[in-house]
């Protein structure tokens, strides 16, 4: 079982078993929703996920609903009964154990930021650089 939460702790969740997939999504809907270049997801059967607290929902497209904390704004879940009936996607960055489900695939890469293919070539710093 894995657990996770929003930033302020108002919403906690637990998921049993292994996800169907763990992916990094580059679609414009995910990018705009998160304000980030991609969003990590782990897809579970809805009946394997328990949620404590009351996420706020936003219908971001015809069949897609995004669930987030109404206090701190953390994005938590995504449901789409047309594409993923009976399933719930968990934003993997909200997992307590960041090593639980490493992403196995990039999805919707056709919509990725044009610089994303070279992102791994950028300089790396363990902490914010001094100068």
C-alpha positions in Angstrom: 0.0 0.0 0.0 1.2 3.5 -0.8 0.0 6.7 0.8 0.1 10.4 -0.2 -1.4 13.8 0.6 -1.7 17.4 -0.5 0.8 19.9 0.6 -1.2 21.2 3.6 -2.3 17.8 4.7 -6.1 18.4 4.4 -6.4 15.5 2.0 -4.8 12.1 2.5 -5.1 9.0 0.4 -4.0 5.4 0.2 -3.8 3.0 -2.8 -3.5 -0.8 -2.7 -1.5 -2.8 -5.1 0.4 -1.8 -8.2 -0.8 0.8 -10.7 -1.8 -0.1 -14.2 1.0 2.3 -15.3 3.2 5.1 -14.0 3.7 7.8 -16.7 4.8 11.3 -17.3 2.1 13.2 -19.2 3.0 16.1 -21.5 -0.5 17.0 -22.8 -1.4 20.7 -22.7 -4.3 20.0 -20.3 -2.0 18.5 -17.7 0.6 21.2 -18.3 -1.9 24.0 -17.9 -3.6 22.4 -14.9 -0.3 21.9 -13.0 1.6 24.9 -14.3 4.5 22.5 -15.0 6.1 21.1 -18.1 4.7 17.6 -17.4 2.7 15.7 -14.7 3.5 12.3 -13.3 0.5 9.9 -13.0 -0.1 6.4 -11.5 -3.3 4.8 -12.6 -5.3 2.6 -10.1 -8.7 1.0 -10.0 -10.9 3.4 -8.1 -11.9 0.8 -5.6 -8.3 0.3 -4.6 -7.9 4.0 -3.5 -9.3 5.5 -0.3 -9.4 9.3 0.1 -9.7 11.2 3.4 -10.8 14.8 3.0 -12.9 16.5 0.3 -11.1 17.3 -2.9 -12.5 20.1 -5.1 -13.2 19.1 -8.7 -12.8 20.9 -12.0 -14.0 19.5 -15.3 -11.1 20.3 -17.5 -12.5 18.8 -20.7 -15.7 17.0 -21.8 -15.0 13.8 -19.9 -12.0 14.7 -17.7 -12.3 15.8 -14.0 -9.3 17.0 -12.0 -9.4 16.8 -8.2 -7.4 19.1 -6.0 -7.1 20.4 -2.5 -9.3 23.5 -2.1 -7.0 24.9 0.6 -3.5 24.6 -0.8 -4.3 23.9 -4.4 -2.3 20.7 -4.8 -3.5 18.6 -7.8 -4.2 15.1 -6.7 -6.4 13.0 -9.0 -7.7 12.7 -12.5 -10.8 10.8 -13.6 -12.2 10.2 -17.0 -14.9 7.6 -17.2 -14.8 7.5 -21.0 -11.0 6.7 -21.3 -10.4 5.1 -17.9 -13.7 3.7 -16.6 -13.6 2.7 -13.0 -10.1 4.1 -12.6 -8.4 7.1 -10.9 -5.1 8.6 -11.8 -3.0 9.8 -8.8 -0.5 12.6 -9.3 2.7 10.6 -8.4 4.5 13.7 -7.0 2.0 13.6 -4.1 3.0 10.1 -3.0 4.8 10.0 0.3 7.4 7.6 -1.2 8.7 9.2 -4.4 10.5 6.0 -5.3 7.3 3.8 -5.2 6.4 4.0 -8.9 9.1 5.4 -11.1 7.7 6.5 -14.4 7.9 3.9 -17.1 6.8 6.0 -20.1 6.3 9.5 -21.5 2.7 10.0 -22.8 1.2 12.7 -25.0 4.8 13.6 -26.0 3.5 15.2 -29.2 2.3 18.1 -27.0 5.5 18.3 -25.0 7.3 21.7 -24.7 9.7 22.0 -27.6 12.7 22.0 -25.4 11.7 18.9 -23.4 13.8 16.4 -25.5 17.0 18.2 -24.4 16.0 18.8 -20.8 18.2 16.0 -19.4 21.2 17.7 -21.0 20.9 20.8 -18.8 23.4 21.5 -16.0 22.4 20.0 -12.6 22.8 21.3 -9.1 22.0 19.5 -5.8 20.7 22.7 -4.4 19.9 26.2 -5.7 23.2 27.5 -7.2 24.9 30.4 -5.3 25.6 32.4 -8.5 
